[in-house]
Amino acid sequence: MNFTRRSLVNAAAGAAVVAPLGRKTHAQPATPSNTIRIGLLSDLSGPFRDISGPNGVACVRQAVQDFGSRGVAVEVVVADHQNRPDVASNVARQWFDRDGVDAIVEVVSSAPALAVNGIARERNKVVIHNTAAVADLTGAQCTPNTVHWSHDTWMLARSTGGAMVQAGGDTWFFITADYAFGHSLERDTAHFVREQGGRVLGNVRHPFPSNDFASYLLQAQASRAKVIGLANAGTDLISSVKQAAEFGITRRGTKIAVLLMFISDVHALGLREAQGLVLSETFYWDLNDRTRAFSNRVLSAMGGARPTMSQAGCYAGTLHYLKAVADMGVPAAKASGRDTVERMKAMPTEDDAFGQGRIREDGRKIHPSYLFEVKKPEESASPWDYYKLLQTTPAGQAFRPMADGGCPFVRG
């Protein structure tokens, strides 16, 4: 099998720590009638810390700053949900029922996200998902109070999985994280593999989180699949890639498909180990002048790191939410999360991270997706210069058609 850059181009989960992180950003006094409270439910210490975590908070605060003074005072609170749905649910209820939180703009990890989704609908609040990738958030589990911003499993499967099949990787074995995200990513990728004439030879599911992938990689290798699909993320993904390299799997001609990888993962691996990996993102800091400008504004607050697509989604989702609040007025926005989401859908999106876009009726944010290859060390000209663009999927084709999602409140 000859996987080349040209062929890919052509193929086209304790107690939560809750802390206020907001500050009054406007000269006028903050009062209940003009103050919006935004919450982030994040992983501050676990396997997804670098994907969203403290730097996701920094991006939300940058959005508040860039929003400026429009008669709206903004406060931000954050909690570590420890990747546990029960903790996430308890924090969301406390925020909505006692603490006056109007919107949650991030719920890291798919299982907590699905749990919070229903609570936001019950309380008629807003929830904007970024790191959680399960496509059911705009499918069977969609709500009129939900927006799904940066990426999802359908988009990842279509972009990375589809391109690899067309480039010759027509037999697959999946190593899958055993929770909602992993199941969804494997399901969606397997669909595209079979749709294009490929075969799935087997799969194995690992506990989340995990650190020993030896037995799983050996099972995958024994299947003689041309592609080993890694349907996991964060530290699980990093460990999988490292151990695959230690076993020499790729030297024997097998391709590793990293179905969800962030620039923070590439940074943790280093270019020597990550070079040649193919991945899909909807944001890259060095994509154009606007993405570079946004990344430079938040650079010092992020300690020199560059934003992931989840952190960029935290920025863009917060900014668009605040624009909708200003457009409809704070009292109306606080009164109904559903009405606020309707206003967000009615307004075109515009920001430096994702450019122009829109939010569909099912809550899916629409923008292009990009297929990248990780550069070789000698190809990188500066820190965080990690990606080569292979192909772009236009916004209208990047995400699952709304008619195929099964969102229960979408008409017709």
Phi, psi and omega per residue, in radians:
M1 nan 2.340 -3.099
N2 -1.980 1.656 3.061
F3 -1.560 1.923 3.125
T4 -2.170 2.842 3.092
R5 -1.050 -0.696 -3.119
R6 -1.116 -0.715 -3.118
S7 -1.157 -0.595 3.132
L8 -1.280 -0.636 3.074
V9 -1.091 -0.763 -3.115
N10 -1.220 -0.593 -3.125
A11 -1.255 -0.152 -3.020
A12 0.389 nan nan
A13 nan nan nan
G14 nan -2.894 -3.098
A15 -1.630 2.409 -3.121
A16 -1.481 2.525 2.992
V17 -1.584 2.055 -3.101
V18 -1.989 2.188 -3.090
A19 -2.409 2.419 3.031
P20 -1.335 2.239 3.123
L21 -2.088 0.199 -3.085
G22 -1.608 2.935 2.993
R23 -2.547 2.697 3.083
K24 -1.174 2.173 -3.059
T25 -1.785 0.038 -3.080
H26 -2.284 2.767 -3.075
A27 -1.223 -0.571 -3.079
Q28 -1.237 2.590 -3.112
P29 -1.096 2.477 3.086
A30 -1.396 2.215 3.091
T31 -2.263 2.812 3.129
P32 -0.958 -0.492 -3.073
S33 -1.389 -0.328 -3.109
N34 -2.190 0.250 -3.106
T35 -1.921 2.202 3.032
I36 -1.803 2.315 3.095
R37 -1.918 2.236 -3.122
I38 -2.012 2.351 3.124
G39 -2.049 2.525 2.988
L40 -2.071 2.187 3.016
L41 -1.783 1.822 -2.947
S42 -2.219 2.992 2.974
D43 -1.714 1.871 -3.085
L44 -1.692 -0.139 -3.048
S45 -2.563 0.025 -3.037
G46 -1.918 -2.690 -3.002
P47 -1.195 -0.294 -3.137
F48 -1.904 0.262 -3.085
R49 -1.017 -0.761 -3.068
D50 -1.357 -0.352 3.134
I51 -1.283 -0.713 3.115
S52 -2.251 -1.566 2.952
G53 0.886 -2.569 -3.109
P54 -1.014 -0.606 3.138
N55 -1.270 -0.434 2.973
G56 -1.140 -0.667 3.069
V57 -1.101 -0.737 3.109
A58 -1.033 -0.652 -3.138
C59 -1.255 -0.633 3.042
V60 -1.097 -0.760 -3.138
R61 -1.157 -0.567 3.059
Q62 -1.154 -0.655 3.091
A63 -1.112 -0.716 3.099
V64 -1.074 -0.736 3.116
Q65 -1.134 -0.794 -3.129
D66 -1.186 -0.508 3.093
F67 -1.037 -0.699 3.042
G68 1.412 -2.929 -3.058
S69 -1.621 1.870 -3.141
R70 -2.309 0.570 -3.140
G71 1.349 0.264 -3.141
V72 -2.172 2.109 2.999
A73 -1.575 2.458 -3.040
V74 -2.220 2.322 3.007
E75 -2.138 2.530 -3.120
V76 -2.143 2.317 3.034
V77 -2.149 2.719 -3.103
V78 -2.455 2.586 3.083
A79 -2.428 2.590 3.029
D80 -1.644 1.939 -3.110
H81 -1.566 0.000 3.050
Q82 0.986 0.433 3.141
N83 1.036 0.543 3.128
R84 -2.029 2.146 -3.136
P85 -1.035 -0.624 -3.135
D86 -1.161 -0.704 3.100
V87 -1.158 -0.781 3.126
A88 -1.045 -0.749 3.141
S89 -1.116 -0.747 -3.132
N90 -1.133 -0.723 3.123
V91 -1.149 -0.769 -3.134
A92 -1.047 -0.783 3.127
R93 -1.083 -0.743 3.125
Q94 -1.112 -0.760 3.135
W95 -1.086 -0.807 -3.092
F96 -1.262 -0.738 -2.995
D97 -1.487 -0.553 -3.024
R98 -2.047 -0.629 -2.947
D99 -1.747 0.022 3.038
G100 1.254 0.435 3.089
V101 -1.292 2.300 -3.097
D102 -1.662 -0.535 -3.090
A103 -2.607 2.485 2.960
I104 -1.884 2.147 -3.023
V105 -1.869 0.186 3.058
E106 -2.904 2.321 2.957
V107 -2.364 1.686 -3.095
V108 -1.123 2.364 3.065
S109 1.490 2.442 -2.962
S110 -1.241 -0.693 -3.129
A111 -1.118 -0.844 3.018
P112 -1.051 -0.642 -3.130
A113 -1.102 -0.776 3.124
L114 -1.111 -0.629 3.113
A115 -1.161 -0.779 -3.109
V116 -1.231 -0.501 -3.113
N117 -0.957 -0.858 -3.133
G118 -1.174 -0.610 3.136
I119 -1.160 -0.721 3.109
A120 -1.063 -0.677 3.106
R121 -1.170 -0.766 3.132
E122 -1.039 -0.712 -3.086
R123 -1.561 -0.025 -3.103
N124 0.982 0.864 3.078
K125 -1.981 3.117 -3.125
V126 -1.807 2.432 2.962
V127 -2.361 2.267 3.138
I128 -2.081 1.983 -3.078
H129 -1.613 2.486 3.082
N130 -2.241 -1.124 -3.083
T131 -1.231 -0.685 3.105
A132 -1.031 2.204 -2.998
A133 -1.849 -0.191 -3.010
V134 -1.045 2.161 -3.059
A135 -1.214 -0.242 3.099
D136 -1.083 -0.288 3.120
L137 -1.098 -0.430 3.000
T138 -2.049 0.295 3.075
G139 -2.022 -2.067 -3.073
A140 -1.098 -0.456 -3.112
Q141 -1.824 0.317 -3.125
C142 -1.235 2.705 3.058
T143 -2.444 2.803 3.093
P144 -1.220 -0.108 -3.120
N145 -1.789 0.080 -2.971
T146 -1.964 2.416 2.919
V147 -2.179 2.376 3.072
H148 -1.994 2.013 -2.874
W149 -1.647 -1.284 -2.751
S150 -1.410 -0.738 -3.049
H151 -2.778 2.963 2.976
D152 -2.726 3.039 -3.022
T153 -1.166 -0.576 3.120
W154 -1.111 -0.816 3.128
M155 -1.055 -0.787 -3.129
L156 -1.100 -0.757 -3.124
A157 -1.119 -0.767 -3.121
R158 -1.137 -0.791 -3.033
S159 -1.282 -1.042 -3.086
T160 -1.317 -0.916 -3.098
G161 -1.079 -0.815 -3.128
G162 -1.068 -0.744 -3.124
A163 -1.139 -0.671 -3.100
M164 -1.226 -0.624 3.079
V165 -1.114 -0.809 -3.119
Q166 -1.136 -0.420 3.118
A167 -1.513 0.086 3.066
G168 2.060 -0.132 -3.122
G169 -1.512 1.354 -2.977
D170 -1.725 0.037 3.001
T171 -2.227 2.333 -2.978
W172 -2.263 2.610 2.926
F173 -2.334 2.282 -3.064
F174 -1.796 2.347 2.907
I175 -1.905 1.974 -2.848
T176 -2.165 2.317 3.003
A177 -1.164 2.311 -2.978
D178 -1.513 1.176 2.998
Y179 -2.778 -3.116 -2.912
A180 -0.941 -0.785 -3.115
F181 -1.067 -0.874 -3.113
G182 -1.067 -0.757 3.115
H183 -1.057 -0.773 -3.115
S184 -1.136 -0.728 -3.116
L185 -1.178 -0.711 3.072
E186 -1.115 -0.802 -3.132
R187 -1.009 -0.866 -3.069
D188 -1.185 -0.681 3.132
T189 -1.191 -0.743 3.119
A190 -1.040 -0.612 3.094
H191 -1.051 -0.823 -3.123
F192 -1.210 -0.617 3.100
V193 -1.050 -0.872 -3.105
R194 -1.203 -0.649 -3.129
E195 -1.060 -0.536 -3.113
Q196 -1.722 0.293 3.036
G197 1.582 0.078 3.110
G198 -1.499 3.069 -3.122
R199 -2.274 2.527 3.015
V200 -1.751 2.018 -3.064
L201 -1.507 -0.282 3.124
G202 2.908 3.086 3.092
N203 -2.719 2.804 3.032
V204 -2.510 2.481 -3.110
R205 -1.971 2.383 -3.102
H206 -1.997 2.654 3.105
P207 -1.158 2.726 3.121
F208 -2.037 2.241 -0.179
P209 -1.424 2.982 -3.137
S210 -2.483 2.841 3.087
N211 -2.353 -0.104 3.138
D212 -2.109 1.911 -3.085
F213 -1.918 0.213 -3.038
A214 -1.018 -0.889 -3.074
S215 -1.142 -0.622 3.136
Y216 -1.187 -0.740 -3.141
L217 -1.174 -0.628 3.109
L218 -1.172 -0.667 3.066
Q219 -1.107 -0.745 3.133
A220 -1.098 -0.762 -3.134
Q221 -1.106 -0.693 -3.120
A222 -1.152 -0.398 3.130
S223 -1.243 -0.301 -3.078
R224 1.101 0.407 3.049
A225 -1.153 2.537 3.089
K226 -1.270 -0.477 -3.105
V227 -2.241 2.298 2.961
I228 -1.793 1.977 -3.115
G229 -1.581 2.096 3.120
L230 -1.632 1.751 3.124
A231 -1.693 1.089 3.097
N232 -2.553 -3.063 -3.025
A233 -2.738 2.963 3.063
G234 1.119 -2.426 -3.109
T235 -1.134 -0.487 3.057
D236 -1.083 -0.791 3.134
L237 -1.116 -0.806 -3.124
I238 -1.015 -0.801 3.121
S239 -1.117 -0.687 3.129
S240 -1.061 -0.827 -3.115
V241 -1.132 -0.772 3.136
K242 -1.049 -0.794 -3.089
Q243 -1.251 -0.568 3.036
A244 -1.065 -0.715 3.107
A245 -1.157 -0.698 3.130
E246 -1.082 -0.632 3.131
F247 -1.425 -0.075 3.123
G248 1.210 0.465 -3.056
I249 -1.101 -0.774 -3.094
T250 -1.240 -0.425 3.116
R251 -1.218 -0.298 3.132
R252 -1.632 0.153 3.053
G253 1.715 -0.057 3.102
T254 -1.423 2.435 3.124
K255 -1.729 2.401 3.048
I256 -1.668 2.163 3.071
A257 -1.772 1.919 3.083
V258 -1.572 1.772 -2.960
L259 -1.387 -0.347 2.972
L260 -2.525 1.842 3.136
M261 -2.318 2.437 -3.134
F262 -1.945 2.811 -3.136
I263 -1.091 -0.487 3.075
S264 -1.154 -0.556 3.074
D265 -1.199 -0.745 3.090
V266 -1.059 -0.743 3.133
H267 -1.078 -0.721 3.138
A268 -1.177 -0.664 3.121
L269 -1.272 -0.676 -2.999
G270 1.522 2.620 -3.074
L271 -1.129 -0.513 -3.117
R272 -1.082 -0.657 3.123
E273 -1.573 -0.505 -3.050
A274 -1.589 -0.235 -3.037
Q275 -0.954 2.388 3.100
G276 1.544 -0.224 3.090
L277 -1.151 2.498 3.126
V278 -1.934 2.319 -3.056
L279 -2.594 2.889 3.135
S280 -2.077 2.403 3.068
E281 -2.443 2.829 3.009
T282 -1.893 -0.017 3.116
F283 -2.581 2.426 2.969
Y284 -2.479 2.313 -2.999
W285 -1.046 -0.508 -3.066
D286 -1.808 0.444 -3.069
L287 -1.291 -0.715 -3.105
N288 -2.784 -3.126 -3.079
D289 -1.076 -0.650 -3.106
R290 -1.244 -0.717 3.102
T291 -1.147 -0.632 3.091
R292 -1.173 -0.698 -3.141
A293 -1.108 -0.804 3.094
F294 -1.061 -0.814 -3.104
S295 -1.094 -0.658 3.113
N296 -1.200 -0.607 3.123
R297 -1.120 -0.605 -3.058
V298 -1.722 0.002 -3.016
L299 -1.015 -0.863 -3.083
S300 -1.156 -0.670 3.118
A301 -1.161 -0.406 3.133
M302 -1.713 0.200 3.074
G303 1.138 0.504 3.106
G304 1.602 -0.099 3.097
A305 -1.357 2.779 3.052
R306 -1.763 2.562 -3.048
P307 -1.157 2.505 2.923
T308 -1.396 2.970 3.107
M309 -1.163 -0.496 3.067
S310 -1.179 -0.774 3.125
Q311 -1.153 -0.668 3.037
A312 -1.093 -0.666 3.074
G313 -1.122 -0.646 3.057
C314 -1.026 -0.750 3.106
Y315 -1.110 -0.953 -3.026
A316 -1.173 -0.728 3.130
G317 -1.110 -0.720 3.100
T318 -1.117 -0.787 -3.113
L319 -1.071 -0.797 -3.125
H320 -1.171 -0.681 3.079
Y321 -1.033 -0.789 -3.126
L322 -1.174 -0.602 3.056
K323 -1.095 -0.714 3.107
A324 -1.143 -0.700 3.094
V325 -1.051 -0.809 3.138
A326 -1.118 -0.629 -3.102
D327 -1.193 -0.701 -3.069
M328 -1.689 -0.261 -3.106
G329 1.690 2.464 -3.078
V330 -1.038 -0.816 -3.121
P331 -1.003 -0.753 3.140
A332 -1.162 -0.696 3.129
A333 -1.140 -0.700 3.122
K334 -1.211 -0.476 -3.069
A335 -1.303 -0.533 -3.043
S336 -2.614 1.941 3.039
G337 -1.141 -0.616 3.139
R338 -1.106 -0.772 3.109
D339 -1.103 -0.626 3.133
T340 -1.152 -0.741 3.096
V341 -1.125 -0.666 3.069
E342 -1.048 -0.721 3.102
R343 -1.148 -0.675 3.087
M344 -1.062 -0.663 3.126
K345 -1.234 -0.575 -3.101
A346 -1.318 -0.353 -3.093
M347 -1.736 2.284 3.031
P348 -1.037 2.532 3.084
T349 -1.544 2.573 -3.108
E350 -2.748 2.044 3.121
D351 -2.794 2.893 -3.084
D352 -1.284 -0.346 -3.097
A353 -1.409 -0.734 -3.053
F354 -2.100 -0.077 -3.131
G355 1.280 -2.525 -3.137
Q356 -1.487 2.573 3.132
G357 -2.994 -2.870 3.133
R358 -2.734 2.895 3.057
I359 -1.987 2.145 -3.123
R360 -1.263 2.957 -3.133
E361 -1.029 -0.570 3.140
D362 -1.430 0.037 3.118
G363 1.622 -0.007 -3.139
R364 -1.369 2.115 3.031
K365 -1.309 2.304 -3.039
I366 -1.911 2.187 3.055
H367 -2.801 2.973 -3.133
P368 -1.184 2.818 2.936
S369 -2.104 2.766 -3.023
Y370 -2.296 2.354 3.045
L371 -1.689 2.137 -3.097
F372 -2.090 2.697 2.918
E373 -2.015 2.399 3.119
V374 -1.286 2.288 -3.082
K375 -1.187 2.733 2.925
K376 -1.287 2.701 -3.126
P377 -0.934 -0.693 -3.096
E378 -1.275 -0.242 3.129
E379 -1.528 -0.242 -3.089
S380 -1.477 2.154 -3.048
A381 -1.629 -0.281 -3.060
S382 -2.791 2.917 3.113
P383 -0.976 2.397 3.128
W384 1.176 0.226 3.019
D385 -1.523 1.528 -2.889
Y386 -2.030 -0.367 -2.927
Y387 -2.028 2.560 2.884
K388 -1.980 2.300 -3.141
L389 -1.374 2.175 3.099
L390 -1.668 -0.824 3.127
Q391 -2.775 2.788 3.107
T392 -2.074 2.298 3.011
T393 -1.729 2.105 -3.097
P394 -1.026 2.717 -3.086
A395 -0.941 -0.710 -3.082
G396 -1.214 -0.239 -3.123
Q397 -2.020 -0.146 -2.976
A398 -1.290 -0.489 -3.041
F399 -2.096 2.777 -3.104
R400 -0.957 2.340 3.068
P401 -0.990 2.434 -3.063
M402 -1.028 -0.627 -3.130
A403 -1.117 -0.397 -3.113
D404 -1.602 -0.109 -3.007
G405 -1.481 -0.471 -3.129
G406 1.344 0.437 3.083
C407 -1.118 2.124 -2.952
P408 -1.220 -0.352 -3.096
F409 -1.761 -0.032 3.140
V410 -1.342 2.281 -3.096
R411 -1.352 2.457 3.021
G412 1.091 nan nan
